[in-house]
Amino acid sequence: MKLSPPTTAFEPGRAEPVAAWSEAAPTPPPKPERRLLRFLRHPFTWFVLVPTLLVVGYYYGIASPQFVSEARFVVRSRADAPQLSLGAVISAAAGGGGGGATAEANSVRDFLLSHDAVMRTQERVDLVAMWSRDDADFYARLRHDDPERLTKFYNAMVSASFDASTSVTTLRVRSFRPEDSKAIAVTLLSLSETLVNSLSERAREDALRIARAELAVAEQRVADSRSALTRFREQQQDLDSAGTATAAATTISAMESALTAANAELRERMAFMRPDNTALQVTRNRIAALERQIEVERARRTQGDGTLAQQLGNFERLMLEREFADRQLASATASLEAARVEAQRQQVYIARVVEPNLAVHPLYPRKLISVGSVFLGLSVAFGIGWLLVAGMREHAI
């Protein structure tokens, strides 16, 4: 029989067997980071909140107030006078009564935003000095005085809009002082009126130039026709060829009447006188003389060069030319008067609806709208960027 090994009491220093099924001791949880550090380390803080705070600091602590002067005007013509007709009433009811000078109004608006307007305004008022004053902040003030950058800054501070439904053009001018804004607006309105007047004068002169040229041609034609008629009368030594022809025809007619009477007298005397009677011979001689004179008069007036027929033809042609020239002169004179009336009717002018005002409260910069726009834009951009980065990380795993 096999005996079990002897058991001994616990001996110090002897290792106690470790159970194989015992679990490992749990690790202590990590310390939570402080919320402030987590907030500062978040990208949203640096890409959205910090720039927004900088914008807030600029607008509410540094940005200079900007005052706005507004003026409104319409470009009208004398042809826009109201007419009491069915077509005018229907057009007005349909909203089409805004005026007939739309093209000129658009031209004025384009001029107000042009480089030419900047240079002309600079000649009258010192735009560079007004927009680069010491009381304006560095970011908003004008920092360059060359024409190109001045025009760019001008387009940021001056706006002109045209409302097609009402034909009203609105001019808005910003600067760092109320009196500067008003001075610039007044100058721009004056330049616009000068431009419209020059356009009207140019159109008027263009319309009248053609009519005046036609009148000059007609006057020259009348002068030439009368000169030609005068030379013809001097050459022919006859003031009225038509009257001369009438007188010649009357003379021939009178001689023919006398010849007819002489022939009748001859036949009457031959009935009771002897053929060798002296009275019959006298009558025959008178008849022969009348016949020869009639033939001479007819030949002088109808045969050869320089006859009365040619003279009368040339005279009638010259008279007809003078009549046509007089009619052309009358027509050209009437056309010139009509063109002058139409030019006056189409004359364009500026009617001021609202005079430039002197601002009391600054409307710019729009602090809340600007800060909100910056925050919203940066938030949207950050969200889009965050989604892109997350998508790239997900595809990279």
C-alpha positions as CSV (number, residue, x, y, z in Angstrom):
1,M,0.0,0.0,0.0
2,K,1.4,3.3,-1.1
3,L,1.3,6.1,1.4
4,S,0.6,9.7,0.6
5,P,3.3,12.2,0.9
6,P,3.5,13.8,4.3
7,T,1.9,17.2,4.6
8,T,3.8,19.9,6.3
9,A,2.7,23.1,7.8
10,F,2.9,26.5,6.0
11,E,6.5,27.5,5.7
12,P,7.3,31.1,5.4
13,G,9.1,32.1,2.3
14,R,7.5,29.5,0.1
15,A,5.6,30.7,-2.8
16,E,1.9,30.2,-2.8
17,P,0.5,28.7,-6.0
18,V,-1.4,31.2,-8.2
19,A,-4.7,30.1,-9.6
20,A,-4.7,29.9,-13.3
21,W,-8.3,31.2,-13.6
22,S,-7.7,34.4,-11.7
23,E,-8.6,37.7,-13.8
24,A,-6.2,40.5,-14.5
25,A,-6.6,43.6,-12.3
26,P,-8.6,46.5,-14.2
27,T,-6.7,49.6,-15.2
28,P,-7.8,52.9,-13.8
29,P,-9.8,55.2,-16.2
30,P,-7.8,58.1,-17.7
31,K,-8.3,61.6,-16.4
32,P,-10.9,63.6,-18.4
33,E,-9.3,66.6,-20.2
34,R,-10.4,70.0,-19.1
35,R,-13.2,71.4,-21.2
36,L,-11.4,74.7,-21.9
37,L,-8.4,72.8,-23.4
38,R,-10.6,70.7,-25.5
39,F,-12.4,73.8,-26.7
40,L,-9.2,75.6,-27.6
41,R,-7.8,72.6,-29.4
42,H,-10.9,72.1,-31.6
43,P,-10.4,73.3,-35.2
44,F,-13.8,75.1,-35.2
45,T,-12.4,77.5,-32.7
46,W,-9.4,78.5,-34.8
47,F,-11.1,78.4,-38.2
48,V,-14.4,80.0,-37.4
49,L,-14.7,81.6,-33.9
50,V,-11.3,83.4,-33.9
51,P,-11.7,85.0,-37.3
52,T,-15.3,86.0,-36.3
53,L,-14.0,87.6,-33.1
54,L,-11.4,89.5,-35.1
55,V,-14.2,90.8,-37.4
56,V,-16.2,91.7,-34.3
57,G,-13.3,93.6,-32.9
58,Y,-12.7,95.5,-36.1
59,Y,-16.4,96.5,-36.7
60,Y,-17.2,97.4,-33.1
61,G,-13.8,98.8,-32.1
62,I,-11.9,100.1,-35.1
63,A,-14.2,100.7,-38.1
64,S,-15.0,104.3,-38.9
65,P,-18.7,105.4,-39.4
66,Q,-19.6,106.1,-43.0
67,F,-22.4,108.5,-43.9
68,V,-24.6,108.1,-46.9
69,S,-26.1,110.9,-49.1
70,E,-28.9,109.8,-51.4
71,A,-30.4,111.6,-54.4
72,R,-33.0,110.5,-56.9
73,F,-33.8,111.9,-60.3
74,V,-35.5,111.0,-63.6
75,V,-34.3,111.7,-67.1
76,R,-37.3,113.1,-69.1
77,S,-37.9,114.7,-72.5
78,R,-40.5,117.2,-73.6
79,A,-42.1,114.5,-75.7
80,D,-43.1,112.8,-72.4
81,A,-45.9,115.3,-71.8
82,P,-49.2,113.5,-71.0
83,Q,-51.5,112.9,-73.9
84,L,-55.2,112.4,-73.5
85,S,-55.6,109.4,-75.8
86,L,-56.9,105.9,-75.4
87,G,-53.4,104.4,-76.2
88,A,-51.8,106.6,-73.5
89,V,-54.4,105.6,-70.9
90,I,-54.0,101.9,-71.7
91,S,-50.1,102.2,-71.6
92,A,-50.3,104.0,-68.3
93,A,-52.6,101.3,-66.9
94,A,-50.3,98.6,-68.0
95,G,-47.4,100.2,-66.3
96,G,-45.7,101.4,-69.5
97,G,-45.8,105.1,-68.7
98,G,-42.3,105.3,-67.2
99,G,-41.0,107.8,-69.8
100,G,-39.4,107.7,-73.2
101,A,-35.8,108.6,-72.1
102,T,-34.8,105.1,-70.9
103,A,-31.7,105.0,-73.1
104,E,-30.5,108.4,-71.8
105,A,-31.2,107.3,-68.2
106,N,-29.0,104.2,-68.7
107,S,-26.4,106.4,-70.3
108,V,-26.4,108.7,-67.2
109,R,-26.1,105.7,-64.9
110,D,-23.2,104.3,-66.8
111,F,-21.5,107.7,-66.8
112,L,-21.9,108.0,-63.0
113,L,-20.0,104.7,-62.6
114,S,-17.3,105.5,-65.2
115,H,-13.7,106.6,-65.0
116,D,-14.6,109.9,-66.7
117,A,-17.0,110.7,-63.9
118,V,-14.3,110.1,-61.3
119,M,-11.8,112.4,-63.1
120,R,-14.4,115.2,-63.5
121,T,-15.5,114.9,-59.9
122,Q,-11.9,115.0,-58.8
123,E,-11.4,118.3,-60.7
124,R,-14.3,119.9,-58.8
125,V,-14.0,118.3,-55.3
126,D,-10.9,116.6,-53.9
127,L,-12.0,112.9,-53.7
128,V,-8.6,111.7,-52.6
129,A,-8.6,114.1,-49.6
130,M,-12.2,113.2,-48.6
131,W,-11.7,109.5,-48.7
132,S,-8.3,109.4,-47.1
133,R,-9.0,111.6,-44.0
134,D,-7.2,110.9,-40.8
135,D,-10.4,110.1,-38.9
136,A,-11.0,107.1,-41.2
137,D,-9.6,103.7,-40.2
138,F,-6.7,102.3,-42.2
139,Y,-8.7,99.5,-43.8
140,A,-11.6,101.6,-45.0
141,R,-9.8,104.7,-46.2
142,L,-8.3,105.4,-49.6
143,R,-4.6,104.5,-49.6
144,H,-3.7,105.1,-53.2
145,D,-4.3,108.2,-55.4
146,D,-3.6,106.8,-58.9
147,P,-6.6,107.0,-61.3
148,E,-7.2,103.3,-61.6
149,R,-7.3,102.5,-57.9
150,L,-9.3,105.7,-57.2
151,T,-11.9,104.5,-59.7
152,K,-12.1,101.1,-58.0
153,F,-12.5,102.7,-54.6
154,Y,-15.1,105.1,-56.1
155,N,-17.2,102.2,-57.4
156,A,-17.2,100.8,-53.9
157,M,-18.4,104.0,-52.3
158,V,-20.7,105.3,-55.1
159,S,-23.7,103.4,-56.5
160,A,-26.2,104.3,-59.1
161,S,-29.3,102.1,-59.9
162,F,-32.0,102.6,-62.5
163,D,-35.6,101.3,-61.9
164,A,-37.2,100.5,-65.2
165,S,-40.7,100.5,-63.8
166,T,-40.6,104.0,-62.4
167,S,-37.7,105.4,-64.6
168,V,-36.1,106.7,-61.3
169,T,-32.3,106.7,-61.0
170,T,-31.0,106.4,-57.4
171,L,-27.6,107.8,-56.5
172,R,-26.0,106.8,-53.2
173,V,-22.6,108.3,-52.0
174,R,-20.7,107.1,-49.0
175,S,-17.9,108.9,-47.1
176,F,-16.6,109.4,-43.6
177,R,-18.2,112.8,-43.1
178,P,-21.8,113.9,-43.9
179,E,-20.8,117.1,-45.7
180,D,-18.4,115.2,-47.9
181,S,-21.1,112.7,-49.0
182,K,-23.5,115.6,-49.9
183,A,-20.8,117.5,-51.8
184,I,-19.9,114.5,-53.9
185,A,-23.6,113.8,-54.6
186,V,-24.3,117.4,-55.6
187,T,-21.2,117.4,-57.9
188,L,-22.3,114.1,-59.6
189,L,-25.8,115.5,-60.2
190,S,-24.4,118.6,-61.7
191,L,-22.1,116.5,-64.0
192,S,-25.1,114.4,-65.0
193,E,-27.1,117.4,-65.9
194,T,-24.2,118.7,-68.0
195,L,-23.9,115.4,-69.7
196,V,-27.7,115.3,-70.5
197,N,-27.6,118.8,-71.8
198,S,-24.6,118.0,-74.1
199,L,-26.4,114.9,-75.4
200,S,-29.5,116.9,-76.1
201,E,-27.6,119.7,-77.8
202,R,-25.6,117.2,-79.9
203,A,-28.8,115.4,-81.0
204,R,-30.5,118.7,-81.7
205,E,-27.5,119.9,-83.8
206,D,-27.4,116.6,-85.7
207,A,-31.1,116.9,-86.5
208,L,-30.9,120.5,-87.6
209,R,-27.6,120.1,-89.5
210,I,-29.3,118.0,-92.2
211,A,-32.2,120.5,-92.5
212,R,-29.9,123.4,-92.7
213,A,-27.8,121.7,-95.4
214,E,-31.0,121.1,-97.4
215,L,-32.0,124.7,-97.0
216,A,-28.6,125.9,-98.2
217,V,-28.9,123.7,-101.3
218,A,-32.3,125.1,-102.0
219,E,-31.1,128.7,-101.5
220,Q,-28.2,128.1,-103.8
221,R,-30.5,126.6,-106.5
222,V,-32.8,129.6,-106.3
223,A,-29.9,132.0,-106.6
224,D,-28.5,130.1,-109.6
225,S,-31.9,130.0,-111.3
226,R,-32.4,133.7,-110.9
227,S,-28.9,134.4,-112.1
228,A,-29.4,132.3,-115.2
229,L,-32.7,134.1,-115.9
230,T,-31.1,137.5,-115.6
231,R,-28.3,136.5,-118.0
232,F,-30.8,135.2,-120.5
233,R,-32.7,138.5,-120.4
234,E,-29.5,140.4,-120.8
235,Q,-28.5,138.3,-123.8
236,Q,-31.9,138.5,-125.5
237,Q,-32.5,142.1,-124.4
238,D,-36.0,141.1,-123.5
239,L,-37.5,141.1,-120.0
240,D,-40.5,138.9,-120.8
241,S,-40.1,136.5,-123.7
242,A,-43.5,135.1,-123.0
243,G,-45.0,138.6,-123.4
244,T,-43.0,139.1,-126.5
245,A,-44.2,135.9,-128.0
246,T,-47.8,136.8,-127.1
247,A,-47.3,140.2,-128.7
248,A,-45.9,138.6,-131.9
249,A,-48.8,136.2,-132.1
250,T,-51.1,139.1,-131.6
251,T,-49.4,141.0,-134.4
252,I,-49.6,138.1,-136.8
253,S,-53.2,137.6,-135.9
254,A,-53.9,141.3,-136.6
255,M,-52.1,141.1,-140.0
256,E,-54.1,138.0,-140.9
257,S,-57.3,139.7,-140.0
258,A,-56.2,142.7,-142.2
259,L,-55.3,140.3,-145.0
260,T,-58.7,138.6,-144.7
261,A,-60.4,142.0,-144.9
262,A,-58.3,143.1,-147.9
263,N,-59.2,139.9,-149.8
264,A,-62.9,140.4,-149.0
265,E,-62.6,144.0,-150.2
266,L,-60.8,142.9,-153.4
267,R,-63.5,140.4,-154.2
268,E,-66.2,143.0,-153.5
269,R,-64.6,145.6,-155.8
270,M,-63.9,143.1,-158.6
271,A,-67.6,142.6,-158.8
272,F,-68.3,146.1,-160.1
273,M,-64.9,147.6,-161.2
274,R,-63.0,147.1,-164.3
275,P,-59.8,144.9,-164.0
276,D,-57.5,147.8,-164.8
277,N,-59.0,150.0,-162.1
278,T,-56.4,151.7,-159.9
279,A,-58.3,150.9,-156.7
280,L,-58.1,147.2,-157.4
281,Q,-54.4,147.4,-157.9
282,V,-53.9,149.2,-154.6
283,T,-55.9,146.5,-152.9
284,R,-53.9,143.8,-154.6
285,N,-50.7,145.5,-153.5
286,R,-51.9,145.8,-149.9
287,I,-52.8,142.1,-149.9
288,A,-49.4,141.1,-151.3
289,A,-47.6,143.3,-148.7
290,L,-49.6,141.7,-145.9
291,E,-48.8,138.2,-147.1
292,R,-45.1,138.9,-147.3
293,Q,-45.1,140.5,-143.9
294,I,-46.9,137.6,-142.4
295,E,-44.4,135.2,-143.9
296,V,-41.5,137.3,-142.6
297,E,-42.9,137.4,-139.1
298,R,-43.6,133.7,-139.1
299,A,-40.1,132.9,-140.4
300,R,-38.5,135.2,-137.9
301,R,-40.2,133.5,-135.0
302,T,-40.1,129.9,-136.1
303,Q,-37.1,129.3,-138.4
304,G,-33.3,129.5,-137.9
305,D,-31.2,130.1,-134.8
306,G,-32.3,132.6,-132.2
307,T,-35.9,132.5,-133.2
308,L,-38.7,133.5,-130.9
309,A,-39.7,129.9,-130.5
310,Q,-36.2,128.9,-129.2
311,Q,-36.1,132.1,-127.0
312,L,-39.5,131.2,-125.6
313,G,-38.5,127.6,-124.9
314,N,-35.3,128.7,-123.1
315,F,-37.3,131.3,-121.2
316,E,-40.0,128.8,-120.1
317,R,-37.3,126.3,-119.0
318,L,-35.6,128.9,-116.9
319,M,-38.9,130.0,-115.5
320,L,-39.8,126.3,-114.7
321,E,-36.4,125.9,-113.0
322,R,-37.0,129.0,-110.9
323,E,-40.4,127.7,-109.9
324,F,-39.0,124.4,-108.8
325,A,-36.2,126.1,-106.9
326,D,-38.8,128.3,-105.1
327,R,-40.8,125.3,-104.2
328,Q,-37.7,123.5,-103.0
329,L,-36.8,126.5,-100.9
330,A,-40.2,126.6,-99.4
331,S,-40.1,122.9,-98.6
332,A,-36.6,123.1,-97.1
333,T,-37.7,126.1,-94.9
334,A,-40.7,124.2,-93.7
335,S,-38.5,121.1,-93.0
336,L,-36.1,123.2,-91.0
337,E,-38.9,124.7,-88.9
338,A,-40.3,121.2,-88.3
339,A,-36.9,119.8,-87.4
340,R,-36.4,122.7,-84.9
341,V,-39.8,122.0,-83.3
342,E,-39.1,118.3,-83.1
343,A,-35.7,118.9,-81.7
344,Q,-37.2,121.1,-79.0
345,R,-39.8,118.5,-78.3
346,Q,-37.2,115.7,-78.0
347,Q,-34.9,117.7,-75.7
348,V,-33.9,115.6,-72.7
349,Y,-33.4,117.0,-69.2
350,I,-32.9,115.8,-65.6
351,A,-35.7,116.3,-63.1
352,R,-34.6,116.0,-59.5
353,V,-37.0,114.0,-57.4
354,V,-34.9,113.9,-54.2
355,E,-32.1,116.3,-53.5
356,P,-28.9,115.1,-51.8
357,N,-29.4,115.0,-48.1
358,L,-27.0,115.7,-45.2
359,A,-26.8,112.5,-43.2
360,V,-27.1,112.5,-39.4
361,H,-26.7,108.8,-38.6
362,P,-24.1,106.6,-40.2
363,L,-25.6,103.7,-42.1
364,Y,-22.3,102.0,-42.8
365,P,-20.5,99.8,-41.9
366,R,-23.4,97.3,-41.3
367,K,-21.8,95.6,-38.3
368,L,-24.3,92.9,-37.4
369,I,-24.9,91.9,-41.0
370,S,-21.2,91.8,-41.7
371,V,-20.3,89.8,-38.6
372,G,-23.2,87.4,-39.2
373,S,-22.2,86.9,-42.9
374,V,-18.6,86.2,-41.9
375,F,-19.6,83.7,-39.2
376,L,-22.1,81.9,-41.5
377,G,-19.7,81.8,-44.4
378,L,-16.9,80.4,-42.2
379,S,-19.2,77.9,-40.6
380,V,-20.4,76.6,-44.0
381,A,-16.8,76.4,-45.3
382,F,-15.6,74.6,-42.1
383,G,-18.5,72.1,-42.3
384,I,-17.7,71.3,-45.9
385,G,-14.0,70.9,-45.2
386,W,-14.8,68.7,-42.1
387,L,-16.9,66.4,-44.2
388,L,-14.2,66.2,-46.9
389,V,-11.5,65.3,-44.3
390,A,-13.8,62.7,-42.7
391,G,-14.6,61.1,-46.0
392,M,-10.9,60.9,-46.9
393,R,-10.1,59.3,-43.5
394,E,-12.8,56.8,-43.9
395,H,-11.6,55.7,-47.4
396,A,-8.0,55.6,-46.1
397,I,-8.8,53.0,-43.4
